[in-house]
């Protein structure tokens, strides 16, 4: 999924990634770590997240976790951070839509986990020209349930999944691969606060529960090239964060002018109602509390 032809490869230098790192992403299906947010930016984002939870009266709710960049200005500034977008541009090209974002949180000694899966499952997209980015707001370690990924698994195409709707599974449908991968080949995506990772949406990945005394908090963002479209008769929307959209496959979303703006909250509610139809197509479930 290189944004260049192989004929031009030797002359290409990414904005953030080197030519070798771009080639590794294309071959392996992931790249990490990419130092992106400085200590002040990371600390401010975490403080605002915790203040938001306090104002909400407790842990962020499921629907507030999804696409919070549409009603929280500081979350929008994360998904539109120039350093993040520079890295995404290196693997997707100069025109970028933010299709989704989700806060993934594992509380101390919580059984919450993520089974082996591909992000692309159930998304109903025409082509897999999307990149998933994880922004670490707290350390992501093996002990607290950092993501682990199977190298080169994105090359196997879309694999079969089984739904479980397990309440301890952070995925929306509790989906997992019907045939589990060889776990001894997995790579742990450990990140320091402010670092990001990138992975292809067809890369097989998962994570274990948090076995530490501290919360693990990160923001997962799904970026798409504008030529991607949703299959079927359900419309969808996305936010243009860099370049231009000459295709118009997604309705245009608007970033919030300030936190919790009433107009932004209305937009967010309408978008999530539609997103539920996309995510739970073919099931009897309604959108509830899950992250992805």
C-alpha positions in Angstrom: 0.0 0.0 0.0 2.9 2.3 -0.7 1.7 5.8 -1.9 4.3 5.7 -4.7 5.2 3.4 -7.6 8.1 1.1 -7.2 9.9 2.9 -10.1 9.9 6.1 -7.9 10.7 4.2 -4.6 14.4 4.8 -4.5 13.9 8.6 -4.8 11.1 8.8 -2.2 11.6 10.0 1.4 8.6 10.2 3.6 7.7 13.1 5.8 8.3 11.0 9.0 9.2 7.5 7.9 12.3 6.5 6.0 12.0 4.6 2.8 13.0 1.5 4.7 10.3 2.0 7.3 7.7 2.5 4.6 8.8 -0.7 2.9 8.7 -2.5 6.3 5.1 -1.2 6.9 4.1 -2.5 3.4 5.8 -5.9 4.0 5.0 -6.5 7.7 1.7 -4.6 8.0 2.8 -2.4 10.8 5.4 0.1 12.0 6.3 1.4 15.5 7.3 3.4 17.5 6.9 6.8 15.9 7.7 9.6 18.5 5.0 12.1 17.8 3.5 14.0 20.7 5.9 15.8 23.1 5.6 15.4 26.8 3.5 18.6 27.2 1.1 17.6 24.5 0.7 14.1 25.9 0.3 15.3 29.4 -2.3 17.9 28.4 -4.3 15.3 26.4 -4.3 12.9 29.3 -5.3 15.6 31.8 -8.2 16.7 29.6 -9.4 13.1 29.1 -9.4 12.6 32.9 -11.1 15.9 33.5 -13.8 14.9 31.0 -14.4 11.7 32.8 -14.7 13.6 36.1 -17.2 16.0 34.6 -19.2 13.0 33.2 -19.3 11.5 36.7 -17.2 8.4 36.1 -15.5 6.3 33.4 -16.2 7.5 29.9 -19.2 5.7 28.5 -19.2 3.5 25.4 -20.9 6.0 23.0 -18.6 8.8 24.2 -15.5 6.7 23.4 -16.4 6.6 19.7 -15.6 9.5 17.5 -15.2 11.8 20.4 -13.1 14.1 18.1 -16.5 15.3 16.8 -17.5 16.9 20.2 -14.2 17.3 22.0 -11.9 19.9 20.5 -8.8 18.5 22.2 -9.6 15.0 20.8 -10.0 16.6 17.4 -6.5 18.2 17.8 -5.1 14.7 18.4 -6.6 13.1 15.3 -5.5 16.1 13.2 -2.1 16.4 14.8 0.4 17.3 12.1 2.9 14.6 13.3 0.3 11.9 13.2 -0.9 12.9 9.7 2.6 13.1 8.4 3.1 9.5 9.4 -0.2 8.4 7.9 0.5 10.3 4.7 3.7 8.3 4.3 1.6 5.1 3.9 -1.7 6.4 2.6 -0.9 9.4 0.5 -1.7 13.1 0.8 -5.5 13.0 1.0 -6.7 11.6 4.3 -10.1 11.1 5.9 -10.6 10.3 9.6 -13.2 7.6 9.4 -13.3 6.7 13.1 -11.6 7.0 16.5 -12.1 5.1 19.7 -10.6 5.4 23.1 -9.4 2.0 24.3 -9.1 1.8 28.0 -8.0 -1.1 30.2 -8.4 -0.5 33.9 -6.1 -1.9 36.5 -6.5 -5.7 36.9 -9.5 -5.6 34.5 -10.3 -8.8 32.5 -11.0 -6.6 29.4 -9.1 -8.0 26.4 -9.1 -8.0 22.6 -9.2 -11.3 20.7 -7.3 -12.0 17.6 -9.0 -10.2 14.7 -8.6 -7.9 11.7 -9.9 -4.4 11.9 -11.4 -4.7 8.4 -14.0 -7.4 9.6 -17.6 -6.2 9.2 -16.6 -2.7 8.1 -17.9 -3.3 4.6 -15.4 -1.2 2.8 -14.5 -1.5 -0.9 -10.8 -1.7 -0.5 -8.5 -1.9 2.5 -6.7 1.4 1.9 -6.9 2.4 5.6 -4.4 2.8 8.3 -5.1 2.3 12.0 -3.1 4.5 14.4 -2.7 4.0 18.1 -1.7 7.1 20.2 -0.4 6.1 23.6 -1.5 8.5 26.4 -0.1 6.2 29.0 2.6 3.5 28.6 1.5 0.5 26.6 3.4 -2.5 27.9 3.2 -6.3 27.8 2.1 -6.2 31.4 -0.8 -3.8 30.9 -2.1 -5.4 27.7 -0.3 -3.7 24.8 -1.4 -4.7 21.4 0.3 -7.7 19.8 0.4 -8.3 16.0 1.2 -11.1 13.6 3.8 -9.9 11.0 2.7 -10.2 7.3 -0.8 -11.3 8.3 -2.4 -8.5 6.2 -1.2 -10.4 3.1 -3.7 -13.2 3.7 -6.8 -11.3 2.7 -10.0 -11.1 4.8 -10.2 -14.1 7.2 -13.2 -15.7 8.7 -14.4 -14.5 12.1 -16.8 -15.7 14.8 -18.9 -13.4 16.9 -19.1 -14.0 20.7 -20.4 -10.7 22.1 -18.3 -11.5 25.2 -18.7 -8.6 27.7 -15.0 -8.7 28.6 -14.0 -8.3 24.9 -13.4 -4.7 23.9 -14.5 -5.4 20.3 -18.1 -4.5 19.4 -19.1 -8.0 18.5 -16.5 -9.9 20.5 -15.3 -11.3 17.2 -12.2 -13.5 16.9 -10.6 -15.4 14.1 -12.2 -18.7 13.4 -8.7 -20.2 13.0 -6.3 -18.7 15.5 -2.8 -17.6 14.4 0.5 -19.0 15.6 1.0 -16.8 18.6 4.7 -17.5 18.9 5.2 -15.2 15.9 3.4 -12.3 17.5 5.2 -8.9 18.1 4.4 -6.8 21.1 3.6 -3.2 20.2 5.0 -1.5 23.3 4.8 2.3 23.3 5.8 5.2 25.6 3.4 8.0 26.1 3.3 10.2 23.0 4.5 7.5 20.7 2.2 6.1 18.0 2.0 2.9 16.0 0.6 2.3 12.6 -0.9 -0.9 11.3 -2.8 -2.1 8.2 -6.5 -2.8 8.8 -6.1 -6.4 7.7 -3.2 -7.1 10.0 -4.2 -9.8 12.6 -3.8 -8.4 16.2 -5.2 -8.6 19.7 -4.2 -7.9 23.3 -4.3 -9.4 26.8 -5.9 -8.0 30.0 -4.1 -5.4 32.1 -2.3 -7.1 34.9 -0.9 -3.9 36.5 -2.1 -1.4 39.1 -2.4 1.5 36.6 -4.9 2.2 33.7 -3.8 1.8 30.1 -5.3 4.6 27.9 -4.9 5.0 24.2 -6.7 6.5 21.2 -7.1 4.3 18.1 -7.8 6.2 14.9 -8.9 4.8 11.5 -7.7 6.9 8.6 -8.9 6.2 5.0 -7.9 7.3 1.5 -10.9 9.1 -0.1 -11.3 6.6 -2.9 -12.5 4.0 -0.3 -16.2 3.6 -0.2 -18.8 1.7 1.9 -20.4 -1.2 0.2 -24.2 -1.8 0.3 -26.9 0.8 0.7 -25.9 2.3 4.1 -24.4 5.8 3.9 -21.5 6.8 6.1 -19.5 9.9 7.0 -15.9 10.9 7.7 -13.9 14.0 8.5 -11.4 15.3 6.0 -8.2 16.0 7.9 -5.6 16.5 5.1 -5.6 17.3 1.4 -8.9 17.0 -0.6 -11.7 14.6 -1.2 -12.5 14.3 -5.0 -14.6 11.2 -4.5 -17.4 12.1 -2.1 -18.1 8.6 -0.9 -18.6 9.7 2.7 -20.8 12.5 4.0 -18.7 15.4 5.3 -18.3 15.7 9.1 -17.5 18.9 10.9 -14.9 19.3 13.7 -16.2 21.0 16.9 -15.4 24.6 17.6 -15.2 23.9 21.4 -15.8 21.0 23.8 -19.3 19.7 24.2 -20.8 22.2 21.7 -24.6 21.4 21.4 -24.4 21.4 17.6 -21.4 19.0 17.7 -23.2 16.7 20.2 -26.2 16.5 17.9 -24.0 15.7 14.9 -22.2 13.0 17.0 -25.5 11.4 18.1 -26.8 11.2 14.5 -23.5 9.7 13.2 -23.3 7.0 15.9 -26.9 6.0 15.2 -26.0 5.4 11.6 -22.7 3.8 12.5 -24.5 1.2 14.5 -26.4 0.0 11.4 -23.0 -0.4 9.7 -21.3 -2.2 12.6 -24.1 -4.6 13.5 -25.4 -5.4 10.1 -26.6 -9.0 10.0 -27.1 -9.3 13.7 -30.0 -8.6 16.1 -27.7 -6.5 18.4 -28.0 -2.7 18.9 -25.1 -0.4 19.4 -24.2 -0.6 23.0 -20.9 0.0 24.9 -18.1 -1.5 22.9 -15.1 0.3 21.4 -14.7 -1.1 17.9 
